Amino acid sequence: MWGRILKTVIVLITLFSTSQLMASVSITRTSAPDFYIDTGTTPMLLGQYAAYKITNDGATAYEDVWIEIKNFTGGDVSLASNENSQIGLGSLAIGQTKLAYFYLVSAGTATTTDQEHDLAVYEGPPSGGNTITVTGGNTHFVYNNVLDTIKANANKVNTVVAGPTTPALGGIMTITVTGDTGTIGAAKIFNITPAAYADWPANVYRLTGTSVTMTGGNNLTYTDELYKLLSNTSDTAYTLTYTFRAVGTSTAPAIVSPIANISSGAQIKHTSTSNFATFSPVNPATNNVIVGGKSASTSSFPSGSGGTITYTVQFQNQHATIDAIIDDIVDTLPSSPANATYQANSAKFGGISISDPTISGQVLTWSRQFTIPANSTVNLTYDVTIPNTDGIIRTVLSAI
């Protein structure tokens, strides 16, 4: 009898362990298998966004998912100099899908040599996060060709509206494009990118979503796909909406350069760029989020004794209507007259418990998405152990 009970317990433990191994995500590319450029324009069109759907198809919800693009080979296509190789997606519930976009550039040489790169998925920032298993090991992606294209006059952009023209840091900026395909070639390729100039500040404006609406020869609406094979070759009117989040600041306006690469006869041709100079640029983002102050729950301890204090850091969003989303909070613990230490599992943002920070010496870094509603203040709180060393402890203000 006891032997049967013991065997049952062992079976239950084995089943639990197997379910834990089911934690994984899948990656689906939703951008072109070829890289399109035009070296005959001024400035040259050398940039193109890559898009990937990240789906949690496992049995574990993730609080803070990060994507890293790396290991470029082939010699022509690489990460743009104004792009981050690591992007935080925030939480990812079971069954949920989010998009990761990376801005890539060509060195300007048409080639049939495979241009390859890898993706990796982590829970937490890649520097210290745990690697998440990718279903089927589908982490390696290839551009089959780099194709030097030309413009087609019939394939035209009618309007481009970017707004707000002065975005708020942490807020949303959109680029809306209207145009016509002209007669579509037999391959029926429709490939889009919201930027094509190599100096596009992708590290200032992070692409987070796309939407396409078509009427005429093709009537359809789809989201988060940059590459589509159409069903009809007749002239099609389209409206493209690209959604960005302002994640940084710059010193100069950004010139918008949305491109559609479309089948035209036996070739791929892109929309004309001749009127791009008439489109309004996007001004540098304004920072409406400030660190309002940092306070401690107690100001002193008796001589020869230490204890625990709670730090409260205020973050104020001074914009009247736009919520702000920030990716990182960095705080420094006192180191004089002795090192204060962070207490695990004590951090809260807006009263809700969050994961512990990454700790390097006395520097605490929380890397995840934090939302500060418009015209409001949200507090970060956490506990610290103060050693029993006499002296004055100086508080260092946080940074975002």
N, C-alpha and C positions, 0 to 999 in steps of 0.2 A: 504493500500500500504506500509506504513512504517513498519507495523507488518511483512509483507512478507520479506522485505529486512533484517530486524533484524534476522528473523529465518534463512535466507540463510547464514548470517555471522556466526551465532552460529554453523550451520552444518559444515562450512568450518573449523572452529577452532577445532571442534571435530575430523574431519578427520585428521588434522595435528597432533593432539596429539596422535592418534592411530598409525600413521606412526612412531612417535618417539619411541613408545613401541616396534616396530619391531626390534630395535637394539639388536643383539644377535650374539653369536658364537656357533658352534657345536664342540663336541669333539669325535673323533673316535680312539679307541686304535688299534695300528697296531703291537703290540707285544704279546707274548704268554699269554694264560690264566692260565698256570702253571709256577712255578718257578723251574728251574733245577739247581742242585748242584752236586758236587762230593766231599765227605769228605774223600775219600780213596786216593787222590793224595797229593803230597807235592810240592808246597803249595796247599791247598784245593781250589776248584773252588766254590766260594760262591757268586760271583757277576753276575748281569744280568741287561742289559738296558731295561727300559720300554719306549715305544714310543707312542706318541699321536699326531694325526693330529688336528690342530686347524683351523677351517674354519669360515670365516666371512660370514655368510648366512643372515645377517640382512641388514638394510638400512643405516648404518652408517660406514664410514671409520674411522679407529683408527690410531693415530699417534704413540703410544707407548704401545704395549701390553705386559703384563707380565703374567706368569703362576707360580702358587705355588702348590707344592705337600705337603700334610699334613695329620694329623689324622690317622696315621698308627695304626692298631689294628691286633690282632692275635698272637703277641708275637714272630714271627720269621723273617719276612721280614720287612726291614726298609730302610731309606735313608742311603747310604754309608757315612762314616765319611768324605770322601774326595769329597763330592758332595754338591752343593748348592740347597736349597729347592725352590729358586726363580730364574726364568730364564726370561730374557728380549728377546722378539722376534722382537722388533722394530715395524715398521708400518704394518698394516694389512688392505689392501684395500677391498672394497666390493667384495665378491666372491673369495678372495684369501685364500690360505691354506699355513700354515707353520707348521713345526714339532717341538715338544718339547720332548726332551729325558732326562730321569733322570736315574742315576746309583743307583741301589738298591743292598742290600746284605742280605743274610740269616745268621741267627745265627748258622746255621749248623745242624739243626734238621729237618729230613723229617717229614711231618705232612699232615693230611687231613683237618686240621682246616683252615677255610678261612682266608687269609691274605689280609686285606682291607686297602684302602687309598682313599683320596679325592683329587680332583684338584679344583682350583679356578682360575678365569681369571680376570685380572684387566686392566684398562687403566691407565698407570702410575705404579710406584713401589707399591707393596702391602701395604707398610707402610702408604701411603697416597693416593693411587689411588682409583678410583671408580670401584666397582665390575661390571663386564659385565655379563649380563644374558646368561646362557648356555641353548641352545635349549633342551627342555624336561627335564631340570634339570639333565642331564647326567654327573654328576661330581663324582660319586662313582664307584670305580673299585675294583675287587677282583681277587686274585690268588686262584684257587680252591685247589691246592695242592702244597706242596714243595716236589719235587721228587729227591731222591738221586740216581744218575745215575752212570754208569761205561763207560769206553772208549771202542771203537770198533776199532780194528786194520784196518779194511777195510774202515772205515770212517776216512780219513786222510787229514791233511793239507800238501800241497806240498811246498808252498812258502809263506812267509810273508815279505812284503816290506813296511817300514814306512818312510815317508819323507816329507819335508826335515828332516834329522836326528837331526838337530838343528833348530827348527822352530823359526820364528820371532813372538814376542808378538803382538797379534792382527791379525796375519796372519793365513794361512791355513796349516794344516798337514793332510796327508792321510795315511791310513793303507789299503793295498791291499793284499788280501788273495786268493790263489788258492788251490783247493782241489778236492776230489772225495767223493761221498756219499757212495760208495759200494751199494749193493742191499738194497733197501729201504723197510721197514716193511709196513704192510697192512694199518696202520694208516696214512702213508705218511706225517708225520710231518717233517718240515724243519724249525728249529728255530736257529737264529744266534744272537750273541752278540760280539761286538768288544773287549770286555774285560771281564774277569771272575775272576781275582784276587781281593781280597777284598781291597787291598791298591792301586788300580788303581787311579791315580790323575785326577778324572773327573772334579774337580774344576780348573784344569790347562788346560786340553784339553776338550773343550765342544763339544760333538757330535752334528753335525748339519745336517747330511744327510747320507743316505745309498743307495747303488746300487748293484743289484744282476743280474748276467748273467749266464744262465745255458745252457749246451749242452749235447747231448747224450740222455739218457732216457727221460729227460725233456728238452725242448727247450723254454726258455722264458727269458724275462728281466723285472725287476720291480724295483721300487724305494721306499724308505722310509717305508719299511715293514720288521720287524724283524721275523715275524712268517708267514709261508705259508703252506697250504695243497696242496701237489703236485698231479699230475694226473697219474704219472707213477712210478712203483717201480724199474725200471731198473737203473743201475749205471749211475750217472749223474756227469759230471764235472762242477765246478762252479768257478766263480770269484766274490769276494765280495770287494766292495770299500766303506770304511768308511771315511767320511770327518769330520774333527774337526777344531775348531778355538782355537788358543792358547790364553787363557784369563787370564793366571796367570803365575807365575814363581815357580820353585821348586829348591831344592838343590841337587837332585839326578836324574839320568836317570830313565825313566819309562819303566818297562818290559812289552812288549806287550803280550796279552793273548787272542787272538780271538778264539772263540769256536762256533762250530755248533753242536746242539743237533738234532739228526735225528732218525726217526723210524728205528729200527733194530730188525727184528722178532716181538715179542710182546712188546719189551721194547723201551725206548728212550736211545740212547747211544751217547756219545760226541766224537769229534775228539781227537786224541791222543795229549797229551801235552809234550811228551818225547823230542821233538826237539825244544821246545820253547827257551831253553837256547842258541841255535845257532842263533836265530833271533836278529838282531841289536836293541838295546833299543833306545828309543827316548830321546835325551838329553834335559836338561832344556831349555826353550825358552829364547831367547835373547830379551832385550828391546831396540828397535830402535826408540822409540817415546820419545821425551823429551819436557818439557815445556820450550820453547825458551826464554820467557820473558814476562813481564806484564808491560803495560804502561798506563798512564792516559792522557786524552785529554787536561788537564790543570794542572799546577804544584802548583798553589796557588790561593787564593781568598783574596780580601781586608779584612782587620781586621774588625771583627764584622759582616761579611756576609758569607753566604754559597752559594750553587748552585748545578748544575748538572755537573757531569763529565761522560765520557765514558771510561770504562776500555777495553783494548784490550789485550787478552792473546794469545800468539803464541804457536802452537803445531807443532813440526817438526817431520816428519817421515824420518829418515836417511837411511832406507833400499832402495837400488837402484831399486828393482823390485816388492816388495810385499806391497800391500796396508795394512794399519793397521786399525782395527776396535776396538774402545774402548767403554766400557759400562758406565763409570761414569766420570764426571768431578766435582771436589770439589774445591770450592773457599771460602775464608774467607774475609768478609768485615771488614774494619777498625772499631775499637771500642774505640779508644782514639784519641783525647780528648773527643769524643762523638761518638755515634753509627751512622755510615753511613747506608743508607737504599736502598735496591734494588728497581728499578722502574719497575713495572709490564709491561709485553709485550714488553720489550726492548731487549731481548736476540736474538743474531744471531750467527749462526755457518757457516762459509764460506759464509757470506753475506745473508744467508737464515734464516728467522725467525724461532725460535724454542720455545717450551713451556717454561713457567717459571720454575725455579728450585724449589725444596723442600727447605724450609727455616727453619733452627733450630738455633735460636739465630742469630749469625753473619755468620753462615756457610750456603753456597749455594751448593746444590747438584743437578746436572743434571744427571738423570739416563735414558739413552737411548743409542742407537747405533750411534756412531760417526765414520765416515770414513775419514781417512787421507791418501790420495793417496801416492804411493811410491815417495820418493825423493821430497817431497813438504812440504809446510807450510800452515796450515789453522788457521784462527783466530776465536776466540770466542770474541764477543763484547757484552757489556751490560751497561746500564746506572745506575748511583748511585746518590742519593741525599746526599750531604755533609752538615751537620748542621752548623749553624753560631756560632761555638765555636772556639775561637782562639787556636792554638796549631799545632803540627806537626802530620800529618796523615801518618802512615806507611802502605805500601802496602805489603800484604802477597801473595806469589806466589801460583798458583793453583797446584792441584795434580790430577793424573789420576789413 
